[in-house]
């Protein structure tokens, strides 16, 4: 069985590739390396267990080449920076929506009938009540979130029209080694640059659920293997949530710092930027019913991630 992982040189995608190779699958990766890195999959390339296509799904011919001869597609290619959509909304339109459409068309033309899609909790926007389940209203407040909604809609249409079996995964904040964006990575770099002061975008009271990458990959493969319906949506998250302030405290503690001055930069109602969400937490009962249970809670995921990223930063500097 050959599996295509789009965005497979990126953060989540490369960890998924690790798991699929370990489970004995032949894997093809397509990545334009805009946020992915060859080093994330280099260990597989040397052993010939993974084929890498450096190319962009915005090119329909690359999409056709990528799906040739594959049985299943894990679609994880996207621009992961939510803040980008505030100033450059066209990036998320092209990188997320156009790329997804080209991929679906290529799958239709080549007869590929199975898709797992990395969506996001951002599709829920600013929910009136939390935690939310998969039936909550879809009201994105960022172009990034809107692009994920558009992708979900396209996938649903292709599932109904062309018989593509689709599993849609709405991830909370996935963190772990190889992470190169988001608040945890941001805090580490700011503290390394200035160990006496930490700028926090927002008022620090933003609530988030964090899930460690190993748990996220386990949930991903569980949903893929155990879903029988032709189209299904799952929330993927740990079973709790913490505040951004608490994430900052874990970063400070891991670096062995004290008396760090926190400088808050809130906008609107205390968020970090237009399109940021003040509070989002997910109900995970649906994926739990398939037998998945995360090993780490949000705080443990943050603590472990900070430690692992500090080791990576030390390695880079060495």
Secondary structure as the mmCIF struct_conf table of DSSP 4:
data_model
#
loop_
_struct_conf.conf_type_id
_struct_conf.id
_struct_conf.beg_label_comp_id
_struct_conf.beg_label_asym_id
_struct_conf.beg_label_seq_id
_struct_conf.end_label_comp_id
_struct_conf.end_label_asym_id
_struct_conf.end_label_seq_id
STRN STRN1 UNK A 2 UNK A 6
TURN_TY1_P TURN_TY1_P1 UNK A 7 UNK A 9
BEND BEND1 UNK A 10 UNK A 10
HELX_RH_AL_P HELX_RH_AL_P1 UNK A 11 UNK A 22
TURN_TY1_P TURN_TY1_P2 UNK A 23 UNK A 24
STRN STRN2 UNK A 26 UNK A 31
BEND BEND2 UNK A 34 UNK A 35
HELX_RH_3T_P HELX_RH_3T_P1 UNK A 38 UNK A 40
TURN_TY1_P TURN_TY1_P3 UNK A 41 UNK A 41
HELX_RH_AL_P HELX_RH_AL_P2 UNK A 42 UNK A 45
TURN_TY1_P TURN_TY1_P4 UNK A 46 UNK A 48
BEND BEND3 UNK A 49 UNK A 49
STRN STRN3 UNK A 50 UNK A 54
TURN_TY1_P TURN_TY1_P5 UNK A 57 UNK A 58
BEND BEND4 UNK A 59 UNK A 59
HELX_RH_AL_P HELX_RH_AL_P3 UNK A 60 UNK A 67
TURN_TY1_P TURN_TY1_P6 UNK A 68 UNK A 69
BEND BEND5 UNK A 71 UNK A 71
STRN STRN4 UNK A 72 UNK A 75
BEND BEND6 UNK A 78 UNK A 78
TURN_TY1_P TURN_TY1_P7 UNK A 82 UNK A 83
HELX_RH_AL_P HELX_RH_AL_P4 UNK A 84 UNK A 87
HELX_RH_AL_P HELX_RH_AL_P5 UNK A 89 UNK A 92
HELX_RH_PI_P HELX_RH_PI_P1 UNK A 93 UNK A 98
HELX_RH_AL_P HELX_RH_AL_P6 UNK A 99 UNK A 110
TURN_TY1_P TURN_TY1_P8 UNK A 111 UNK A 111
STRN STRN5 UNK A 114 UNK A 120
HELX_RH_3T_P HELX_RH_3T_P2 UNK A 121 UNK A 124
BEND BEND7 UNK A 126 UNK A 126
BEND BEND8 UNK A 128 UNK A 131
STRN STRN6 UNK A 132 UNK A 132
TURN_TY1_P TURN_TY1_P9 UNK A 134 UNK A 135
BEND BEND9 UNK A 136 UNK A 136
BEND BEND10 UNK A 142 UNK A 142
HELX_RH_AL_P HELX_RH_AL_P7 UNK A 143 UNK A 162
STRN STRN7 UNK A 165 UNK A 171
STRN STRN8 UNK A 173 UNK A 175
TURN_TY1_P TURN_TY1_P10 UNK A 177 UNK A 178
BEND BEND11 UNK A 181 UNK A 182
HELX_RH_AL_P HELX_RH_AL_P8 UNK A 183 UNK A 193
TURN_TY1_P TURN_TY1_P11 UNK A 195 UNK A 196
STRN STRN9 UNK A 197 UNK A 201
STRN STRN10 UNK A 202 UNK A 202
BEND BEND12 UNK A 204 UNK A 204
STRN STRN11 UNK A 207 UNK A 208
STRN STRN12 UNK A 210 UNK A 212
HELX_RH_AL_P HELX_RH_AL_P9 UNK A 213 UNK A 226
BEND BEND13 UNK A 229 UNK A 230
STRN STRN13 UNK A 231 UNK A 236
BEND BEND14 UNK A 239 UNK A 239
STRN STRN14 UNK A 242 UNK A 243
HELX_RH_AL_P HELX_RH_AL_P10 UNK A 244 UNK A 254
TURN_TY1_P TURN_TY1_P12 UNK A 255 UNK A 256
BEND BEND15 UNK A 259 UNK A 259
HELX_LH_PP_P HELX_LH_PP_P1 UNK A 260 UNK A 260
STRN STRN15 UNK A 261 UNK A 265
STRN STRN16 UNK A 267 UNK A 267
TURN_TY1_P TURN_TY1_P13 UNK A 268 UNK A 270
STRN STRN17 UNK A 271 UNK A 271
BEND BEND16 UNK A 272 UNK A 273
TURN_TY1_P TURN_TY1_P14 UNK A 274 UNK A 275
BEND BEND17 UNK A 278 UNK A 278
STRN STRN18 UNK A 279 UNK A 279
STRN STRN19 UNK A 282 UNK A 282
HELX_RH_AL_P HELX_RH_AL_P11 UNK A 285 UNK A 288
TURN_TY1_P TURN_TY1_P15 UNK A 289 UNK A 291
BEND BEND18 UNK A 295 UNK A 296
HELX_RH_AL_P HELX_RH_AL_P12 UNK A 298 UNK A 317
#
